[in-house]
Amino acid sequence: MQITSRERNILLLTGLVALVFILSNVVPAIGSLYTTRQQRIDSVQLDIDREQRLIEESFRWRERRVEVEAMQAELETQLFEGETIPFVEANIQRALSQYARDSGITVSSTRLAEKLETEGWLIISQEMSFRTTNAGSTITFLQKLEESEPRLRVTDYSFDRSRNQYSGSITVVGFANSEGLLADIADSR
């Protein structure tokens, strides 16, 4: 069977229309499928990266939490406790006097404690005058304050010598959490 030139032209035109149809519809559809697939792959890769970062960060946050809890426990040992502010003041004064006596220092006088309340914290300042015959006792006294628990921090210190006796004064501060303390004061008024 022979194809005439007219049939051949029709077949070529049909083939050309089919080719244009394929190029205009099928190729973009394939491209769209490829693009969608690539976007899904990228999205999954981003999710994997995000999950890996979260896992790494969770380890870091756990370590940080352990560090913070340890710091909190250490700081809590440095705070004075008491049911009321006068009890806390008395605890600070008692500790300061005890460290002085243990160091061989004689307490001459103590002033009334001064307190400052701020943002849930109570800062109590205690001043004490002392005398001793041994200058080394003051070093021992300062070392005891440095190692004290709850911590007493020295804010002012003076020291004089007259003949064979030494005298001086020291001001220390102690800290307490004022949450429960302030409510007791308000209730008593």
Secondary structure, DSSP 8 states (H G I E B T S, - for coil): ----HHHHHHHHHHHHHHHHHIIIIIHHHHHHHHHHHHHHHHHHHHHHHHHHHHHHHHHHHHHHHHHHHHHHHHHHTTS---SSHHHHHHHHHHHHHHHHHHTT-EEEEE---EEEEETTEEEEEEEEEEEES-HHHHHHHHHHHHT-SS--EEEEEEEEEETTEEEEEEEEEEEEE-HHHHHHHHHH-
